[in-house]
Amino acid sequence: MISLGHFHRTAVPTGFGSDRDAVRMGSQWRRIAVSAFTLLTIASVAPAYAEPDSVDPSANYSVFLQAIAGDGIVVDSRQAILEGQAVCNLMRPPNDASLWDAGRHVASMHSDWGMGLALHFADRSVQHLCPHRGSF
């Protein structure tokens, strides 16, 4: 026993750290594991609609990029084209999604845009990128 005045404490070897340190380390590893799982889940889901189509000769990419910029949408050009093509894929058979569905899909990828900007983006995608836009 170690005597510290009127307090008595028994010295117990704790190994490499206290129980509190072990809990803290476990908590950090748990956060890392959850973060890695989340990133892997997002990475595996995103390509489902982000696969680029072959270049469509009727698509007017520069007009599309100018139109969304005019709508106040700020996004990387390549990403905008990929997501615009994803809107087209979502709206054509066998998916047959509506413009509202496409807007909701875009809004789910860009929660800071709000539904108005997401619908503008989906509409601009249909106008300028979708090869069979007359059939929607």
Secondary structure as UniProt FT lines:
FT   STRAND          2..4
FT   TURN            5..6
FT   STRAND          7..9
FT   TURN            15..16
FT   HELIX           19..45
FT   HELIX           47..50
FT   TURN            57..58
FT   HELIX           61..70
FT   TURN            71..72
FT   HELIX           77..91
FT   TURN            93..95
FT   HELIX           99..109
FT   TURN            111..113
FT   HELIX           114..128
FT   TURN            131..132
FT   HELIX           133..135
//
